[in-house]
Amino acid sequence: MATVFEQILDYANRADPYPLYRQLRTTPVVREADGSYVVSRYRDIVALLHDPGPVRGMW
């Protein structure tokens, strides 16, 4: 199965993106195999931009 990030970039999901949207709502923060995170909720992204403390020191 493709990672969440790969699914976001996959053109096949553009015709019907709603199953992917449902998955992103169910798990708004996903850690990928390479250690990166996919954050999909607007309020979580804004919170990270204003206070990167939770992720500071991860890189």
N, C-alpha and C positions, 0 to 999 in steps of 0.2 A: 504494500500500500504506500502511496505517496505521502510525503510529509505535508503538514498543513501549509507550509510556505510554498511547496511545489503545487499544491492544489489551488492556492491563490493565483499563482502565475499561469496555470493551465488554461489555455483558451477554450477547452471543452467545457469548462464550468461557467463560461460567460453566457451561454444560451439559457441555462437554468441555474443561477447561482444560489437559489434558496436552500438547497440541502447543505451547501457549504456555510451559508449564513447561520443556519440552525446549529451546525457543529460549532461555529465560532461563539455563538451565544451560550452554548452549553459549557464550553471550556474556553473562557476568554483569555487565559494565559496558558500558552503551551510551550514546553521546553523541547526544542528540537534535539536530534541525536548529536549535533555538533556543539551543543551547549548554548546555542542562541535561544532567545525567547521570541515568540510571536504574541504580541499583545493586541487584542482586537477591539476592546471597548474604548470608546472615546474618552470617558472619564478616567480610565486607568492610564491612557496615554498622556492626558493632560496632567494627571498627578505625577507621573514620572518626569515629565518635562519641567514641572515646577519644583519637584523635590526628588532628585536622582539618588537620594540616600539609600533606598532599598537595593539599588543595583550598583552603587559606588563600590569600586574595588573588585568588580567581577572581571575586569579586563585590565 
